[in-house]
Amino acid sequence: MSENDISEEISFSDMDLSPEIMGSLKKMGVKRPTTVQQKAIPLLMDNMCLIAKAPTGTGKTFAFSIPILEYLNMNVDFIQALILCPTRELALQITSEIKGLARLIKGFNACAIIGGQSMNVQKEKLSKKPQVVVATPGRLLDLAARGMIDISNIYTLVLDEADEMLKMGFIKDIKRIMAITPEDKQIALFSATMPREILDITWQFMEGAAEIDVMPKAQDHPNIAEYVLNIPDKDKTDAIVKIMDTEGIRKSIIFCNTKNQTENVAVKLEARGISCKLLHGSIGQGTRNRVMDAYRKNKFDVLVATDVIARGIDVDDVEAVFNYDIPTENEFYLHRIGRTARAGRSGKAFSLVSYKERDRMAEIVRYTSCDPEEYILN
C-alpha cells in the first residue's frame, strides 16, 4: 500500500471503534490518527498480518494496540496478545500507553516482562492474568523455560522495532518465540529499516501479509513548534538557559548523542542553578526508575538523556525538548521531539546546530518534511 492509496484522511470515527476506545482517545486529547495509524488499524482490524516499515515517533503503539484491545475476549484468562520490543524502557512505555487506551475496559490488565526486575515481581504480575504482555525477548524465553508464562494461546504477536531487536542480537530468540506460539496467530511487524534478517522472518512466518511503508510526517506532530538555532558548541548551554528564561520553560528534556556529553551538559546546567538529572545506557534500571519517578513528580526540572534511554520517557507535561546534539539517525529527531506535546498538550522543540552539524540538520528537515523556524536569541 502506498501513500496514494489513501485518497482522503481517515478519522478514528471512520474505523468503527468501540465506545471505550473512542472515550479513552477523547480523554487523552487524541483527535486524529497519524499516518501509520490510518494505514495499519483497518488492516489489523481485518485480521490481516502486517509488515510495516515505520520509524519511531509516528504513533505505532496505538496502531497495533487499538486492534488488540478491540478484539479482546474478556471471558478467558490466558494471554491473548504478546508484544516484543528491544528495550526495557520501550516495554514500560508501551505498557503504560496500552493501559491508558484501555482505561475504560473493565477488567483489563497488561504487564511488562523485562530484564532487571525480580522473577518474584514478574510472577506476581502474571498471576493477575493479564490479557496483554509486553516483553523483551530474552526475559520472556527465560520465564517460558521455567514454566512461569504460557504464550501457547495468543491471538496476536507484535514485533516492535524489529531492526533494533536484530541489532541487539535477538533474532534467534524471536524465532524461538515464534515456534512456541500458535501457527495461526496474527503477526504485526514494525521496523524502521528492513535488513535481510528481518525479511527472512517475514518470508518464513508472514507469507501473504499486507505491507505498508510510512514516512514520518511533520503533521503527525501538530502541537509542536519547532525551532533551529545556529550556534557554536561552546555557547549551547548558555543558549538553553536563556531560552528557558525567555520562553518561561521549566520542565524540559535535553538530548545528547553520548553519555559523556550528558554528563558535561549536566555539570554546566547545575553550575547555572538549574536542577537536572541524567539518563543514559550505563545507569542501572533501579536508578532509572527512581529518576523517572522524581521527574514525573516535578522534583527536578531538566532531564538530560541519550537516545538509548529516550524510548521510555513518557511524561505528559514536558514543555520543551532541546537537541543539544543533532541526532545521528533521522527518525530519532521525531522520536525526540515527540516527548513533548503529549496527551493533547502543545510543546516546543529547539535544535541547537553548530556549523559542523548543519548538513546533518538539513538532511533531517528533508527526511521528516518538518519546517523549523529560525530562533533568534536577543
BASEBA-191223 format. One record per residue: x, y, z of N, C-alpha, C, O in turn. Coordinates in steps of 0.001 Angstrom, whole numbers, plus 500000, padded with zeros to 6 digits. Each point is the difference from the previous one (the first is absolute). Layout:
<recs>
XYZXYZXYZXYZ;...
</recs>
This chain:
<recs>
500852498809500000499148501191500000500882501233500000500934500079500798;498807500867498352500800501217499926499222501168500578498824499881500343;501864501259499758499342501193500528498774500355499168499007500499500530;501063499241498159498916500390499114498756499147500157498938500350499487;501187498512501232498844499134500165498977500592500972498856499546500048;501549501458500722499045500668500874499673501342499365500773500953500099;498082499107499255499651501184499245499587501144500913500164501167499645;499305498511501524499657501039500944500275499486501412500064498794500238;500092502113500655500386499628501356498903499198500694498819500341499930;501599498584500744499076499164500757500015500469501454501070500207500572;497756499959500025499917500409501398499756498777500880499671498925499499;500490501239501806499712498892500912498527499581499895499678498818500121;499444502144499657498569499670499913499685499168498758498967499333499958;501900500694499037499811499179498795500388498542500228499712499146499161;500943500557501974500571498673500220499086499060500775500389498874500309;498406501577500007499030499154500717500576499498501324499912498815500321;500680502109500443500589499637501289498936499991501097498955500638499872;501324498642501191499060499867501115499885501312500767500903500836499938;497988499352500787499852501204500835501119500124501033500414501111500333;500084497746500180501065500040500999501277500608499420500622500858500627;499766498702498184501222500519499380499803501455499592500878500832500231;497988499479499170499734501391499609500009500910501221500491501128499936;498965498382501178499984500780501229501393500240500541500310501095500469;500547497868499466501383500153500468500771500990499130500746500834500514;499073499072498181500678500931499091499584501437500303500825500914499990;497884499271500280499508501339500321500609500503501305500407501158500091;499658497970500923500586500386501293501469500386499852500489500885500702;500211498446498380501422500283499792500225501173499062501140500414499786;497785500123499653500134501130499086500541499624498635500522500851499279;499354497853500354500475499539498686498862500181499001498982499313500085;501186501596498984498885500385499122500042499358498623498956499755499396;502249499968500101500093499439498645501072498924499971501015500106500688;498756498856498514501022498956499886501193500479499186499849500761499044;501330498789501343501193500292499211499968499145498727499131499144499832;501813501102499296500022499289498716500069498487500192499255499260499359;501634500278501519500127498552500196498730499420500620499634498862499704;499694501901501144498743499525500586498901499898498941499228499042499995;500704501942499115499008499960498921500180498765499121499027499399499546;502221500237500223500269498871499108499903498647500690499455499045499447;501088500886501786500133498693500654498731499521500690499673498815499925;499611502070500738498853499563500810498946499264499173499570498926500419;499989501595498423498992499250499228500477498612499580499217499050500001;502062500823499639500530498697499583500028499023501169499598498845499855;500872501610501298500066499125501167498601499671500526499767498896500494;499313502046499403498615499733500415499352498963499078499047499322500384;501482500568498402499496499014499034500733498668500144499910499134499130;500820500710501987500692498759500360501116499627499029500325498821499855;500258502164499485501109499735499095501322500076500756500121500743500974;500870498486498576501364500200500476500555501241499304499584500331498890;501350500349501760500450501284499482501506500154500137500572499721501053;500064500727497865501407500382500007500034501508499774499632500478498927;500808500267502077499965501457499922501401500575500129500667499814501017;499770500882497951501248500744500082499645501385500526499468500838499273;500836499387502003499593501255500642500972500335501118500213499178500891;500376501998499084500963500369501031499316500367501305498779500134500066;502036500026500970499473500425501292499435501404499895500357500765499104;498758499560501824499430501335500024498854500218499050499618501144499750;499810497772499700498906500146499034498670499463500519499028499941499247;500910499670502018498735499540500560499745498520499855498848499569499946;502230499633499989499833498558499782499267499308501139499217499081499760;501024501345501480499429499272501142498477499947499914499405498939500189;499964502194499529498545499993499843499587499200498770498929499394499982;501925500602498984499661499289498762499799498511500243499098499397499418;501740499995501445499797498569500260499174499743501258499407498930500139;500547502037500781499280499781501259498488500079499829499268499220500608;500259501715498571498548500149499835499357498730499461498996499561500560;501532499821498373499389498740499545500066498889501048499058499218500128;502041500704500621500102498985501060498874500187501011499331499036500373;500461502195500068498986500276501014498584499780499461499113499563500732;500687500739498004498659499828499424499589498532499932498808499694500031;502150499404499878499662498586499826500319499149501230500113498778499902;500032501872501254500215499238501227498781499152500348498859500424499815;501400498383500688498939499159500568500130500086501518500912499410500580;498184501317500063500095500218501441499478498814500804499962500052501229;499642498894498094499457498819500686501007498868500136499659498926500496;501582501300499070501032498976500157501130500575500845500121501219500126;500713497909500458501033500493500910501417499699499536500919499942500816;499270499861497854501356499792499495500484501254499272499219500901499694;502090499135500036500604501141499294499550499982498541500167499001499301;499256502122500246499456500053498642500896500744499015499936499755498795;500892501145501707500897500756499120501374500121500652500117500274501194;500911499517498000501382500113500446500697501037499135499987499904498773;500617501083501863500715501056499289501474499912500383500356500153501168;500491499601497849501444499915500235500667501299499583499677500556498950;501249499933501863500728501215499660501424499900500542500275499149500846;500634501706498682501428499797500304500457500423501382500956499426500520;498398501558500100500533500536501252498972500017501123498791499997499766;501722500021501453499135500084501181499167501277499970498803499990500285;501864501111499361499317501292500015498832500022499032498920500495500324;501305498964498482498918499979499019498863499093500470498829500322499801;501509498547500820498972499091500513499129500697501042498778499856499988;501845500890500902499243500723501026499146501102499376498869500235500426;501677500434498567499251501063499333498770499434499293498904500545500125;501278498358499133498877499389499280498927499536500983498808500206499772;501624499168501320499044499531501006499183501162500556498787499885500174;501878501227500100499317501180500516498986500536498995498887500369500377;501490499676498345499098500522498973498798499089499794498883500479499805;501340498206500238498881499067499846499031500132501170498784499991499809;501753500129501393499127500163501169499176501277499893498833500032500390;501787501022499076499254501243499796498885499836498996498892500496500203;501399498811498714498977499741498972498866499135500535498847500161499601;501481498924501300499023499016500502499363500423501318499369499183500670;500787502068499707499546500449501324498494499795500208499551499888501140;499668500060497783498549499844500127499541498557499783498803499715500020;502163499368499771499656498585499805500073499297501360501086499772500534;497771499897500006499929499409501336500696498636500027499728499134499169;501170500693501799500685498723500168501260499843499179500632498944500033;499748502098499225501201499879499156501266500048500851500073500706501006;500919498522498558501294500005500677501112499738498989499888499123499145;501184501655500970501188499795499167501218500090500902499974500694501016;501096498607498617501220500095500806501234499919499116499967499463498893;501124501090501632501292499962499315500866498915500622500103499902501223;500517499285497932500922498949500429501379500376499464500271499873498806;500594500590502091501277500570499562501141499523500894499789499602501146;501412500446498310501185499720500790500219501091501030499490501112499856;501267498570501183500272500984501033498923500113501052500083500838500897;498896498312498994498910499988500980499938498603500595500232499019499294;499462500873501985500062498689500649498950499034499444498907500406499604;501448498318500376499084498960499536498726499966500845498911499767499477;501227500464501816498825499955500881499009501109499657498788499786500021;501731501389499665499126501108499598499257499640498720498802500252499875;501921499155499177499370499656498734499026498832500151498974499948499322;501351499125501562499074498900500277498694500535500573498918499524499658;501196501473501217498795500603500583499172500719498935498772499913500000;501902500797499095499290500682498907499230499002499137498847500235499638;501804498655500041499366498996499139498865499271500714499077499500499357;500993500441501964498927499338500754498688500763499914498940499451500302;501125501828499283498798500823499870499332499833498636499077500737499654;501401498284499577499400499601498723499871501163498997498889500345499596;502232500251500006499924501081499010499551499484498639500361498898499588;498852501908499727499622499647498621501121500329499015500115499368498950;500711501625501395501079500461499123501308500016500778500061500502501123;500987498942498270501340500024500587500944500705499032500029499697498807;500740501248501725501041500690499230501338499526500547500234500078501206;500647499430497927501202499334500515501224500261499139499906500268498802;501246499644501852501254499884499267500241498503499767499676499192500870;500885500421497977500044498575499626500748499103500976499532498905500311;501629501543500180500793499145500878499280499637501280499962498830500381;499464502158500290499301499731501256498751499155499755499665499148500823;499648501073498069498810499204499704500357498519499864499326499139500567;501724500572498689500414498606499818500456499384501313499770498816500243;500872501974500601500429499530501318498797499564500826500017498934500617;498939501892499395498790499660500751499281498805499390499470499153500719;500514500783497951499337498868499322500715498697500335499349498980500224;501992501040499813500770498796500326499741499526501420500090498806500282;499587502122500617499715499663501391498529499640500221499590499690501118;499618500353497799498581499694500126499206501076500707498924499730500532;501603501509499479499342501093500715499073500818499110499235500830500491;500831498938498197499124500720499079499586499063498877500797499185499536;497955500933500031499472499153498928499536500900498862499043500759500152;501641499156498703499625500814498838499508499120498856500048500391498833;499480498419501520499597499027498969498610500257499429499585499337499049;499685501635501535498644500276499525499799501414499472498864500415499767;502212500325500040499838501403499605499326500119498631500135499134499135;499138501967500705499364500307498713500914500866499134500037499857498777;500709501054501885500776501002499268501416500090500545500210500014501213;500762500048497878501402500238500349500464501251499272499906500096498776;500597500864501997500543501225499417501505500010500185500491499764501104;500238500504497840501452500192500059500254501477499763499948500461498860;500327500285502196500186501440499878501490500330499951500796499452500763;499565501449498331501400500371499782500842498749499742501000499748500672;498566499486498341500646498722499683501474500176499652500825499164500368;499515501912498927501410500199499634500863500283501223501171499622500032;498256501047500986500753500218501236500222498672500735501059499777500587;497932499347499374500172498685500618501072499205499267500752499252500625;499326500903498059501059499360499219501371500508500442500917499207500215;499224502118499922501282500588500400500434499498501379501194499883500278;497834499825500577500312499574501364500137498479500121500152499470501100;499792499835497760500250498565499996498821499122500377500187498878500470;498589501623499327498806499273500435499338499151498903498963499385500248;501612500571498561499311499313498900499742498522500307498904499502499746;502089499796500796499795498582500337498916499848501060499191499074499939;500794501835501033498963499965501034498618500198499389499042499325500377;500865501602498679498698500259499356499512498750499281498820499658500080;502081499659499218499597498784499291499574498903500974499080499237499706;501577500676501444499597499018501024498625500335500555499192499107500254;500544502183499934498689500427500491498918499694498973498910499544500346;501403500711498385499054499667498927499591498528500087498837499651499793;502141499493500515499762498553499995499117499541501150499367498949499892;500567501795501199499182499560501138498683500781500108499305499936501014;500376500792497933498706500683499925499179499353498885500571499316499150;498105500877500827499156499309499020500360500325498555500385501126499684;499487497878499443500318500213498589499053500994499344500399500727499091;498356499312501358499001500842499346499859501377500638498992500677499795;502005499742500973499937501318500640500123501115498963500554499813498917;498914501345501448500214501208499211501346500597500398500297500119501189;500524500258497819501312500589500279500042501408499417499617500220498851;500850500722501948500227501364499517501459500347500266500437500013501151;500307500264497806501426500317500117500215501460499622499614500433498915;501006500323501993500304501403499755501513500188500051500652499555500944;499903501101498047501445500170499926500314501262499214499377500265498972;501593500521501509500383501214499284500748499672498717499908500733499015;500836498158501000500731499534498821499684498522499802499479499345500903;500829500144497939499703498602499690501263499256499544500120499653498825;500813500103502090501189499225499638499638498551499662498887499545500265;502071499747499148499742498653499496499439499062501084499092499213499734;501452500877501478499546499095501061498538500223500362499292499054500345;500251502198499576498586500296500264499143499461498860498935499427500229;501537500762498547499262499461498847499904498475500085498988499420499606;502059499932500907499957498542500168498833499592500907499307499019499731;500490501739501336498885499710500912498664500159499271499106499165500138;500768501912499087498722500219499294499751498901498979498863499561499824;502198499987499500499822498934499002499646498674500671499191499228499485;501432500518501679499799498716500675498653499917500719499359498949499999;500213502151500609498837499939500882498805500839499542498913499860500559;501258501010498437498944500973499700499622500017498528499765501065499428;500176497784499971499622499928498583498595500578499803499068499649500724;500792501237498290498687500579499704499637501199500853498883500507499903;502034499957500927499700501144500870499859501287499187500629500156498954;498541500758501538499906501329499400501268500785500327500626499780501037;499742501128498079501209500787500212499689501486499869499281500419499093;501269500370501822499881501450499904501364500623500254500827499446500724;499389501697498677501267500721500152499639501432500368499466500743499176;500823499638502052499557501302500506501196500894500265500813499710500877;499295501360498381501000501018500309499434500906501074498816500335499960;502000500068500996499489500899501028499592501331499395500627500478499055;498331500116501484499521501282499500499952501013501127499646499668501132;500710501559498556499986501038501024498600500206500564499849500329501177;499102499476497975498650500231500494499552498940501000498960500159500640;501812498757499507499685499018501041500363500527501386499696499363501008;500954501800499043500312500649501276499476501434499942500793500942499985;497873499240499981499424501311499695500171501046501087499876501190499712;500403498419501524500033500968501093501409500394500418500189500565501077;500798499145498087501386500297500352500530501133499120500043499879498775;500354501206501853500650501092499282501499499688499939500650499861501036;499891500031497757501393499577499826500888501188499617499643500816499149;501513499258501499500931501107499765501420499470499795500380498954500528;500386501799498692501421499706499794500816501219500418499653501131499658;501421498641501076500951501060500347501361499612499437500522498933500323;500050501911498851501357499781499516500949500628501013500017501218500183;500780497925500479500748500484501160501248499138500218499942498788499788;501171501795500625501207499196500277499770499060501192499205500295500893;501494498587499104499878499028501092500199500643501369499261499710500940;501733501155499168500363500569501301498899500875500600499999500256501204;499066500203497963498947500907500465498653499299500217499018500650500359;500927498035499427498704499306500022499346500019501386498799500243500116;501983499502500927499406499957501344499418501357500380498880500077500505;501878500995499252499498501345500304498730500290499204499066500619500510;500907498931498242498823500233499155498766499309500575498915500581500031;501255498176500426498867499260500584499473500728501232498789500157500160;502116500288500713499588500710501221499245501275499640499000500334500636;501478500376498348499355501255499590498628499736499389499046500731500265;500859498225498919498700499649499397498992499622501080498850500438499967;501587498750500986499095499594501083499481501218500759498829500058500377;502056500912499842499600501209500706499064500859499145498977500487500482;501385499691498249499200500842499101498618499411499749499007500729499996;500920497961499794498744499336499642499208499536501228498892499484499856;501659500691501337499300499553501197499913498493500115499023499466500525;502000499846498984500018498533500008500622499498501299501058500473500414;498286498579500218500558499389501214500333498533499749501156499594500116;497836499615499541500201498550499874500401499660498567499230500215499064;501982499254500773500495499745498644500937498797499974500441499503501036;499844500049497748500947498905499779501061500489499028499685500591498967;501571499158501370501115500341499117500609498704499488500427499162500794;499619500664497889500537498783499410501431500207499515500314500983499329;500541498067501028501394499973499550500257498661499305499252499040500187;501802500909499020500294498772499257500839498994500782500037498823499642;500639501619501421500870499086500746499811500162501505499522501026500483;500869497928500236499955500024501470500879501127500532499582500744500887;501644499390498575500917501037500474499429501400499809500185500881500840;499123499308498052499408501317499750498891500310500997499876501140500449;499308497853499906498952500254501007500630500449501313499497500907500663;501593498456499699500669500353501263500576501410499944499902500750500972;500701499617497891500547501347499841498906501052500084500154501020500671;498737498720498639498887500966499975499400500153501395499695501114500425;500136497777500286499419500056501343500858500852500937499472500795500777;501839499041499149500911500793500845499831501497499698499946500825500912;499973499504497798499855501412499603498658500573500460499937501143500451;498994498069499437498686500481500421499944500233501501499482501013500471;501066498020500277499979500134501457500814501209500452499660500648500990;501412499653498287500797501188500318499212501284499777500331501047500556;498627498865498629499136501147499726498713499954500827499066500764499756;500900498331501224498883499965500939498772499254499531498918500181500560;501224498976498415498854499242499478500056498573500534501024499328499884;497870500212500702499958498636500550499786498990498887499055500125499221;501824498865500696499895499029498909500497498631500450500718499869500992;498876499109498242500449498630500213500333499387498640499576500493498954;501206498404501092500455499334498774499264498689499752499598499312500938;500233500356497788499581498658499594500837499584498802499931500627498943;500866498311501220500745499444498870500183498505500212499624499464501043;500946499873497982500041498541499986500786499356501114499804498815500271;501077501911500386500800499408501073499342500098501371500536499504500991;498307501135499060499280500149501273499106498782500211499261499614499094;500796499783502077499243498788500296498496500225500017499523501125500155;499736497776499682498550500099499890499360500613501248499088500820499885;501372498797501285499428500542501226500152501510500077499062500711500362;502133499776499294500251501441500008499158500697498945499449501072500250;500447498317498560499163500585498944498570500195500496499404501061499817;500058497902500812498613500077500488499845501121501028499008500729499987;501975499403500903499922501050501023500088501396499373499287500919500405;501595499224498603500129501295499317498690500370499307499530501133500115;499878497902499161498755500286499284498865500307500967499172500869499727;500779498428501396498955500264500992500143501413500558499011500715500164;502226499679500124500240501354500514499671501057498945499493501071500331;500794498629498402499711500953498919498497500196499841499521501123499843;499746497771500200498542500101499891499402500801501160498987500681499839;501654499229501333499507500704501196500586501409500130499849500655501031;500825499799497898500533501375499943501016500308501101500066501122500500;500730497861499871501027500218501020501265500617499418500862500456500752;499266499567497936501039500755499315499441500420498648498955499505499578;501741501413499735499414500644498823500437499426498656499201499924499066;502054499675500835500565499659498685500575498586500006500774499627500881;498827499604498121500535498659499795500997500078498845499663500489498922;501556499033501297501019499979498944500191498540499598500401499179500825;499314500489497914499889498587499614500635499718498649500191500894499177;500131497824500622500428499513498684498822499322499308498965499758500622;501193499939498098498934499350499237499707498595500507498852499559499957;502157499738500518499807498633500470498940499951501094499172499090500045;500871501888500818499107500017501146498694500727499698499020499844500728;500963500948498207498852500872499727498727499229499677498903500539500145;501224498208499421498821499235499597499019499794501139498814499769499766;501675500314501470499102499765501132499495501262500660499321499928501024;500997501242498409499569501256500615498591500327499531499805500448498870;499227499333501985498608500248499654499381500827501126499375499462500915;500810501851499001499547500926501037499114501046499339500390500610499004;498422499596501547498995500828499331500329501481499931499619500668499040;501093499870501974500094501462500110501376500573499675500393501024500558;500339498320498542501284500552499541499711501203499091499307499872498990;501226501283501378499689501225499262500852500178498749499554500589499015;501682498898501029500901500218498863501063498916499931500360499382501002;500126500410497789501110499086499742501116500806499339499757500810499105;501473498950501354501169500635499391500898498928499394500378499047500683;499962501102498052501007499145499380501352500694500168500406500807499164;500284498864501934501337500572500235500932499520498889500758500780499425;499168497920500286500670499435498822498934499647498976498912499556500367;501380500633498374499070499587498950500078498479499891501096499445499930;497745499865500054500023498531500035500722499379498807500018500555498901;500570498290501345500764499311498952499110499251499021500430499693498888;498330500005501509499044499313499129498809500929499748499529500670500918;499989499368497844498922500933499652498751499798500846499414500964500493;500172497755499676498749499745500724500103500343501478498982500201500662;502266499869499872500157500368501410499478501410500257499549500311501103;500515500540497873499525501377500174498516500014500374499609500652500968;499574498635498271498571499960500302499734499323501331499105500404500743;501678498561499558499799499315501270500326500936501167499300500010501012;501757500766498838500378500943501055498926501070500205499523500202501117;500101500479497803499067501122500173498626499504500441499214500754500574;500502497967499153498726499431500441499892499803501495498949499587500490;502128500703500261499925499917501466499247501189500580499572499951501153;500259501116498069499174501109500438498671499948499248499830499190499088;499242501663501290498656500031499391499291498662500164499345499523499073;500783499874502101499325498733500275498579500274500494499708501077500519;499431497950499315498636500038500539499261501273499614499315500611500821;500836499783497907499241501137499503500582501362500324499432501016499602;501685499034501110500614501278500334500826500530498826500239499285499026;500186501954501075500921500563499013501406499982500584500174499836501208;500818500330497940501380499985500471500920500690499008499580500406498917;501687499719501473500985500642499139501236499122499887500360499294500942;500285500755497902501223499229499772501056500929499409499762500672498997;501403499354501636501089500875499573501205499143499616500479499200500803;500005500969497977501202499290499554501153500990499916499940500983499260;501117498744501513501166500876500038501044499459499030500595498949500237;499621501772498678500777499477498878501330500735499870500040501193499698;501036498079500533501326500586499770500318499940498507499283499361499230;501791501305500372500341500051498576500168498597499416499538499729498891;501126499376501857500268498665499471498739499123499960500002498938499377;498925501507501286498761499220500028498966500471498980498915499425499920;501393501592499312498999500594499102499541499029498919498809499932499694;502123499317499725499609499024498969499105498911500585499040499569499362;501280499991501853499200498978500683498571500503500238499031499273499780;500852501984500673498680500580500249499227500164498701498791499771499962;501891500621498986499332500167498701499430498672499514498916499959499417;501818498953500823499505498679499610498752499623500799499054499432499453;500948500886501836498835499715500847498781500767499505498898499452499956;501290501805499673498894500822499493499416499384498732498781499956499830;502090499568499282499515499350498769499263498703500316498949499720499424;501595499505501477499458498678500314498639500090500679499093499230499684;500764501700501238498777500076500805498961500956499424498858500031500459;501538500749498535499117501038499440499587501019501048498963500649499862;501842499496501187499708501021501010500485501349499480500782500063499052;498764500983501554500363501345499539500316500872501219499241500913500326;501889498803500350500312500765501221500298501465499692500605500340498983;498947500504501932500215501432499869501325500363500661500376499410501013;500325501554498416501256500428500621499694500780501279499158500898500006;501533498749501068499792500676501287501149500989500201501173499634499933;498471501606500310501009501033500195500081500351501479499008500410500603;502170499430499976500206500390501397500258501486500089500851500534499288;498422500134501581500199501440500181501149500258500969500323501154500281;
</recs>
